[in-house]
């Protein structure tokens, strides 16, 4: 999107100017925003609230409320148990998976939307360990992750290693002897985007297979998993996809691996003929074998609506605005003398901007009291999520002014100034 001139965000520049760019710059950017109308398609109960936490929980699409009402009032209350057949409830995890696949650059039949991200990680780590090693023989039960990896990814890897009598390795520099790597495409603290293709190849060359966590990437980046040679991926739908609190996550398996999937959670929705009650377990073909228990239809309905909203808006336009609005946020932060902890290269940055401050906990609390919602991560990070469908440039401008004012109340030694 076209942008008025902004202050430089180059690393070699002395960023601090002591004042913010004029608010009219943000107003011009909002006026030129091709996605501006989409904000009105979300519930805005408090128009004065500045919500910059869509990277943790996206706002509520109005269409989601209508979809939930239909499922509850017409399908559940009206059609009752026949809804499993009449309203496609039985196949909903795979139907929505096919819809989501377009946002991953993936083919139909490669994605299932069915359970929490943590369960999906647990499944795929076990799937990966059971895949034959490229050099022949069993894959070593050693799982590696970065020390700074998102907690649930680390915990899941440690739990799988315990169950498999394996081991974990905290660090990715040396992958010799590693069977599986778990890592995020977008760092949850800094928003730095990993070079997925290069890191996938590096792991493969070392004999390891990588499970990619796309939770902070899907719905804000224009993804093409086949072009990146991704074999296994997982992610959530409640961040940039606006699927609702605890909305089910998704799993992706590249087509060439479908016949080799052996997943650890066997249940009747993963059975080829699930109503042949006396049959031995015979896993469904393809991505369907990742299913297990009865899916949560209400959660799937909300996730589906959020996914549809993103598809309709267009992931290309969303990704372009994410780059523009985060670049603007960095420019304003620089002008105010704030410390930016996110990459300055837009191609290496996801949908949020991290600001580092020693008094982040207090600032976070006082921002909330002012009606500015951001996210705080210990020890010193404030994350400003700039969800393209709901965040205006003026929101970013105003939030950073509040943040800078509160930051000035902190003395250089980290204590609150009187």
C-alpha positions as CSV (number, residue, x, y, z in Angstrom):
1,X,0.0,0.0,0.0
2,X,1.2,3.5,-0.8
3,X,2.7,5.3,2.2
4,X,3.4,9.0,3.0
5,X,7.1,9.6,3.9
6,X,8.0,8.1,7.2
7,X,11.0,8.6,9.4
8,X,13.9,6.3,8.7
9,X,14.0,2.8,10.3
10,X,17.5,1.9,9.2
11,X,19.7,0.3,11.8
12,X,22.5,2.8,11.2
13,X,20.3,5.8,12.0
14,X,20.0,7.6,15.4
15,X,16.3,6.9,15.7
16,X,15.3,9.2,18.5
17,X,13.9,12.6,17.5
18,X,12.1,13.2,20.8
19,X,8.6,13.6,19.1
20,X,6.2,11.5,17.2
21,X,5.4,12.0,13.5
22,X,2.3,14.1,13.0
23,X,-0.9,12.2,13.5
24,X,-2.0,13.3,10.1
25,X,0.4,10.8,8.6
26,X,-1.5,8.0,10.3
27,X,-4.8,9.5,9.2
28,X,-3.5,9.6,5.6
29,X,-2.5,6.0,5.8
30,X,-5.9,5.0,7.1
31,X,-7.6,6.9,4.3
32,X,-5.5,5.0,1.8
33,X,-6.0,1.6,3.5
34,X,-7.7,-0.9,1.2
35,X,-8.7,-3.0,4.2
36,X,-10.2,-0.1,6.2
37,X,-13.8,-1.3,5.7
38,X,-13.1,-4.6,7.3
39,X,-12.8,-3.1,10.8
40,X,-16.5,-2.4,10.6
41,X,-17.1,-6.1,10.2
42,X,-15.9,-6.8,13.7
43,X,-17.7,-6.2,17.0
44,X,-16.6,-2.8,18.4
45,X,-18.3,-2.5,21.7
46,X,-16.0,0.2,22.9
47,X,-14.9,2.4,20.0
48,X,-12.5,4.2,22.2
49,X,-10.5,1.1,23.1
50,X,-7.2,0.7,21.4
51,X,-6.8,-3.1,20.9
52,X,-3.3,-4.2,19.9
53,X,-3.4,-7.8,21.1
54,X,-4.9,-9.5,18.1
55,X,-1.7,-11.6,17.9
56,X,-2.9,-13.3,21.1
57,X,-6.7,-13.2,20.6
58,X,-8.3,-11.7,17.5
59,X,-11.4,-9.6,17.7
60,X,-14.9,-11.1,17.1
61,X,-16.2,-11.0,13.5
62,X,-19.8,-10.1,13.3
63,X,-20.3,-13.0,10.9
64,X,-19.1,-15.3,13.7
65,X,-22.0,-14.4,15.9
66,X,-24.5,-15.0,13.1
67,X,-22.8,-18.4,12.3
68,X,-22.9,-19.5,15.9
69,X,-26.6,-18.5,16.2
70,X,-27.4,-20.6,13.2
71,X,-25.6,-23.6,14.5
72,X,-27.1,-23.4,18.0
73,X,-30.6,-22.3,17.1
74,X,-31.2,-24.1,13.8
75,X,-28.9,-27.1,13.7
76,X,-28.4,-28.1,17.3
77,X,-31.8,-27.0,18.6
78,X,-33.7,-27.8,15.4
79,X,-32.0,-30.7,13.6
80,X,-30.5,-32.3,16.8
81,X,-28.5,-35.4,16.1
82,X,-29.3,-35.5,12.4
83,X,-27.0,-32.5,12.1
84,X,-24.1,-34.9,12.1
85,X,-25.3,-36.0,8.6
86,X,-27.6,-33.2,7.4
87,X,-25.2,-30.3,8.3
88,X,-21.9,-31.9,7.6
89,X,-20.8,-32.1,11.2
90,X,-19.1,-35.4,10.7
91,X,-16.7,-34.1,8.1
92,X,-16.3,-30.5,9.5
93,X,-12.7,-30.9,10.6
94,X,-11.7,-31.8,7.1
95,X,-14.1,-29.5,5.3
96,X,-12.6,-26.5,7.2
97,X,-9.2,-27.9,6.7
98,X,-9.7,-27.7,3.0
99,X,-10.8,-24.1,3.4
100,X,-7.8,-23.2,5.5
101,X,-5.4,-24.9,3.1
102,X,-5.7,-22.0,0.7
103,X,-4.1,-19.7,3.3
104,X,-1.2,-22.1,3.6
105,X,-0.6,-22.4,-0.2
106,X,-1.5,-26.1,0.4
107,X,-3.6,-28.6,-1.5
108,X,-7.0,-29.8,-0.4
109,X,-6.7,-33.0,1.7
110,X,-3.6,-31.9,3.5
111,X,-5.0,-29.9,6.5
112,X,-7.3,-30.9,9.4
113,X,-8.8,-28.5,11.9
114,X,-9.6,-30.5,14.9
115,X,-8.0,-29.9,18.3
116,X,-5.8,-27.6,20.3
117,X,-2.4,-26.6,19.0
118,X,-0.7,-28.5,21.8
119,X,-2.4,-31.7,20.9
120,X,-1.5,-31.1,17.3
121,X,2.2,-30.7,18.3
122,X,2.1,-33.8,20.3
123,X,0.6,-35.7,17.4
124,X,3.0,-34.4,14.8
125,X,6.1,-34.9,17.0
126,X,5.1,-38.6,17.3
127,X,4.3,-38.8,13.6
128,X,7.8,-37.3,12.8
129,X,9.6,-39.8,15.1
130,X,7.8,-42.7,13.5
131,X,8.7,-41.6,9.9
132,X,11.6,-43.6,8.5
133,X,15.0,-41.9,8.7
134,X,16.4,-40.7,5.4
135,X,19.5,-42.7,6.0
136,X,17.6,-45.9,6.8
137,X,16.7,-47.4,10.2
138,X,14.7,-45.9,13.0
139,X,14.8,-42.2,13.7
140,X,16.6,-41.3,16.9
141,X,14.2,-40.2,19.7
142,X,16.0,-36.9,20.2
143,X,13.9,-33.7,19.8
144,X,15.5,-30.3,19.5
145,X,14.2,-26.8,20.0
146,X,15.6,-23.3,20.6
147,X,15.9,-22.2,24.2
148,X,13.6,-19.3,23.4
149,X,10.9,-21.4,21.7
150,X,7.3,-20.9,22.8
151,X,6.7,-22.8,26.0
152,X,4.0,-25.3,24.8
153,X,6.3,-26.4,22.0
154,X,9.1,-27.1,24.4
155,X,6.9,-28.8,27.0
156,X,5.3,-31.0,24.3
157,X,8.7,-32.0,23.1
158,X,9.9,-32.9,26.6
159,X,6.7,-34.9,27.2
160,X,7.1,-36.9,24.0
161,X,10.8,-37.5,24.8
162,X,9.8,-38.8,28.2
163,X,7.1,-41.2,26.7
164,X,9.5,-42.4,24.0
165,X,12.5,-42.9,26.3
166,X,14.2,-40.2,24.3
167,X,15.9,-36.9,25.0
168,X,15.6,-33.2,24.2
169,X,18.3,-30.8,23.1
170,X,17.9,-27.1,23.9
171,X,19.7,-25.5,21.0
172,X,19.7,-25.8,17.2
173,X,23.3,-25.1,16.2
174,X,24.3,-28.8,16.1
175,X,21.6,-31.2,14.8
176,X,23.7,-34.3,14.5
177,X,21.9,-37.1,16.1
178,X,18.6,-35.2,16.3
179,X,15.5,-37.0,14.9
180,X,12.9,-34.1,15.1
181,X,13.1,-30.3,15.3
182,X,10.2,-28.2,16.6
183,X,10.3,-24.5,15.9
184,X,8.1,-21.5,15.2
185,X,8.1,-19.7,11.9
186,X,7.5,-16.4,13.7
187,X,9.2,-15.7,17.0
188,X,6.4,-15.0,19.5
189,X,8.5,-12.3,21.3
190,X,10.3,-10.4,18.6
191,X,8.1,-11.3,15.5
192,X,11.3,-12.3,13.6
193,X,10.5,-14.6,10.7
194,X,12.6,-17.7,10.4
195,X,14.1,-18.7,7.0
196,X,11.8,-21.8,6.8
197,X,13.2,-23.2,3.5
198,X,16.8,-22.9,4.6
199,X,16.2,-24.2,8.1
200,X,14.1,-27.1,6.8
201,X,16.9,-28.1,4.4
202,X,19.6,-27.7,7.2
203,X,17.6,-30.1,9.4
204,X,17.0,-32.5,6.6
205,X,20.7,-32.5,5.7
206,X,21.4,-33.5,9.3
207,X,18.9,-36.3,9.1
208,X,16.1,-34.6,11.1
209,X,12.6,-33.6,10.2
210,X,11.0,-30.3,11.3
211,X,7.6,-29.7,12.7
212,X,6.8,-26.0,12.1
213,X,4.5,-24.0,14.4
214,X,2.7,-21.4,12.3
215,X,0.6,-19.9,15.2
216,X,2.0,-16.4,14.7
217,X,2.3,-16.7,10.9
218,X,-1.1,-18.0,9.6
219,X,-3.5,-15.2,8.7
220,X,-0.9,-12.5,8.6
221,X,1.8,-13.9,6.2
222,X,1.2,-15.0,2.6
223,X,2.3,-18.6,3.0
224,X,3.3,-21.3,0.5
225,X,4.2,-24.5,2.5
226,X,5.0,-26.7,-0.5
227,X,7.4,-24.0,-1.9
228,X,9.1,-24.0,1.5
229,X,9.4,-27.8,1.5
230,X,7.5,-28.0,4.8
231,X,6.6,-31.6,5.7
232,X,4.7,-31.1,8.9
233,X,3.1,-28.0,10.4
234,X,0.7,-27.0,13.1
235,X,-0.9,-23.8,14.2
236,X,-3.8,-22.1,16.0
237,X,-6.8,-20.2,14.7
238,X,-7.5,-17.7,17.5
239,X,-4.8,-15.1,16.8
240,X,-4.7,-13.5,13.3
241,X,-7.5,-15.8,12.1
242,X,-9.9,-14.4,14.7
243,X,-11.4,-17.9,15.4
244,X,-12.3,-17.2,19.1
245,X,-10.8,-18.1,22.5
246,X,-9.6,-21.7,22.5
247,X,-10.6,-22.2,18.9
248,X,-9.3,-25.5,17.5
249,X,-5.9,-25.6,15.9
250,X,-4.8,-27.2,12.7
251,X,-2.3,-29.8,11.4
252,X,-0.7,-30.0,8.0
253,X,1.0,-33.1,6.5
254,X,2.6,-32.9,3.1
255,X,0.9,-35.3,0.6
256,X,4.0,-37.5,0.1
257,X,3.9,-38.5,3.8
258,X,0.2,-39.4,4.1
259,X,0.7,-43.1,3.7
260,X,3.4,-43.1,6.4
261,X,1.5,-41.4,9.1
262,X,1.2,-43.3,12.4
263,X,-0.2,-41.0,15.0
264,X,-0.5,-41.7,18.8
265,X,-4.1,-40.9,19.6
266,X,-6.5,-43.4,18.2
267,X,-10.2,-42.7,18.3
268,X,-13.3,-43.4,16.4
269,X,-13.2,-40.3,14.1
270,X,-9.8,-41.6,12.9
271,X,-11.3,-44.9,12.0
272,X,-12.1,-45.7,8.3
273,X,-15.6,-46.9,9.1
274,X,-16.3,-45.2,12.4
275,X,-19.8,-46.7,12.8
276,X,-18.6,-50.3,12.3
277,X,-18.4,-50.4,16.1
278,X,-16.9,-54.0,16.4
279,X,-14.1,-53.5,13.9
280,X,-10.4,-53.3,14.8
281,X,-8.9,-49.9,14.3
282,X,-8.1,-49.2,10.7
283,X,-6.9,-45.6,10.2
284,X,-8.6,-43.4,7.7
285,X,-6.6,-42.5,4.5
286,X,-4.8,-39.3,4.2
287,X,-5.0,-36.4,6.6
288,X,-8.1,-37.9,8.1
289,X,-6.1,-40.3,10.2
290,X,-5.0,-37.4,12.4
291,X,-8.6,-37.2,13.7
292,X,-9.5,-39.0,16.9
293,X,-12.4,-38.0,19.2
294,X,-15.6,-36.3,18.5
295,X,-14.9,-32.7,17.3
296,X,-16.2,-29.6,19.0
297,X,-18.7,-28.2,16.5
298,X,-19.2,-24.8,18.2
299,X,-15.5,-24.1,18.3
300,X,-15.1,-25.3,14.7
301,X,-17.9,-23.1,13.6
302,X,-16.3,-20.0,15.1
303,X,-12.9,-20.9,13.6
304,X,-14.5,-21.4,10.2
305,X,-16.0,-18.0,10.3
306,X,-12.7,-16.4,11.1
307,X,-10.9,-18.3,8.4
308,X,-13.6,-17.3,5.9
309,X,-13.2,-13.6,6.9
310,X,-9.5,-13.8,6.2
311,X,-10.0,-15.6,2.9
312,X,-12.6,-13.0,1.7
313,X,-10.4,-10.1,2.7
314,X,-7.4,-11.6,0.8
315,X,-4.2,-12.8,2.4
316,X,-2.1,-10.7,-0.1
317,X,-3.7,-7.5,1.0
318,X,-3.5,-8.5,4.7
319,X,0.2,-9.4,4.4
320,X,1.0,-6.1,2.7
321,X,-0.8,-4.1,5.4
322,X,1.0,-6.0,8.1
323,X,4.3,-4.9,6.7
324,X,3.2,-1.3,6.2
325,X,1.6,-0.9,9.7
326,X,4.4,-2.5,11.6
327,X,6.9,-0.4,9.6
328,X,4.9,2.7,10.6
329,X,4.9,1.5,14.2
330,X,8.6,1.2,14.2
331,X,9.0,4.6,12.7
332,X,6.9,6.2,15.5
333,X,8.7,4.2,18.2
334,X,12.0,5.4,16.8
335,X,10.9,9.0,16.8
336,X,9.8,8.7,20.4
337,X,13.1,7.1,21.5
338,X,11.7,3.8,22.3
339,X,13.7,0.6,22.0
340,X,12.4,-1.7,19.2
341,X,13.2,-5.4,19.6
342,X,11.7,-6.5,16.2
343,X,13.4,-6.8,12.9
344,X,13.5,-3.7,10.8
345,X,13.5,-5.6,7.5
346,X,9.7,-6.0,6.7
347,X,10.4,-9.3,5.0
348,X,11.7,-10.7,8.3
349,X,8.9,-9.4,10.5
350,X,5.5,-10.8,11.4
351,X,2.4,-9.0,12.5
352,X,3.6,-7.4,15.8
353,X,6.2,-5.0,17.0
354,X,8.1,-5.6,20.3
355,X,9.2,-2.7,22.4
356,X,11.8,-3.4,25.1
357,X,11.6,-1.5,28.4
358,X,12.9,-2.4,31.9
359,X,9.6,-1.3,33.4
360,X,7.4,-3.2,31.0
361,X,5.1,-4.7,33.7
362,X,4.1,-1.4,35.1
363,X,3.7,0.2,31.7
364,X,1.5,-2.7,30.6
365,X,-0.8,-2.3,33.6
366,X,-1.1,1.5,33.2
367,X,-1.7,1.2,29.4
368,X,-4.7,-1.0,30.2
369,X,-6.0,1.6,32.6
370,X,-5.9,4.1,29.8
371,X,-7.8,1.8,27.4
372,X,-4.8,0.6,25.5
373,X,-4.5,-3.2,25.3
374,X,-1.1,-4.6,24.4
375,X,0.7,-7.8,25.5
376,X,3.6,-8.1,28.0
377,X,6.2,-10.9,28.0
378,X,8.8,-11.2,30.8
379,X,11.1,-9.8,31.5
380,X,11.0,-6.6,29.5
381,X,8.9,-6.9,26.3
382,X,5.7,-5.1,25.3
383,X,4.2,-6.7,22.2
384,X,2.0,-4.4,20.0
385,X,-0.1,-6.7,17.8
386,X,-1.2,-5.0,14.6
387,X,-3.9,-7.3,13.2
388,X,-4.4,-5.9,9.7
389,X,-8.2,-6.3,9.5
390,X,-8.9,-4.5,12.8
391,X,-5.9,-2.2,13.6
392,X,-5.8,1.4,12.3
393,X,-2.6,3.4,11.8
394,X,-4.0,6.0,14.3
395,X,-4.4,3.2,16.9
396,X,-0.7,2.5,16.6
397,X,0.3,6.2,16.7
398,X,-1.9,6.9,19.8
399,X,-0.8,3.7,21.6
400,X,2.9,4.5,21.2
401,X,2.4,8.0,22.4
402,X,0.8,6.6,25.6
403,X,3.6,4.1,25.9
404,X,6.3,6.7,25.5
405,X,4.6,9.0,28.1
406,X,4.5,6.2,30.6
407,X,8.1,5.2,29.8
408,X,9.3,8.7,30.6
409,X,8.0,8.1,34.2
410,X,10.7,5.5,34.7
411,X,14.1,6.8,35.7
412,X,17.2,5.5,34.0
413,X,17.9,3.0,36.8
414,X,14.6,1.2,36.2
415,X,12.8,2.8,39.2
416,X,9.6,4.8,38.8
417,X,10.3,8.5,38.7
418,X,8.5,10.7,41.2
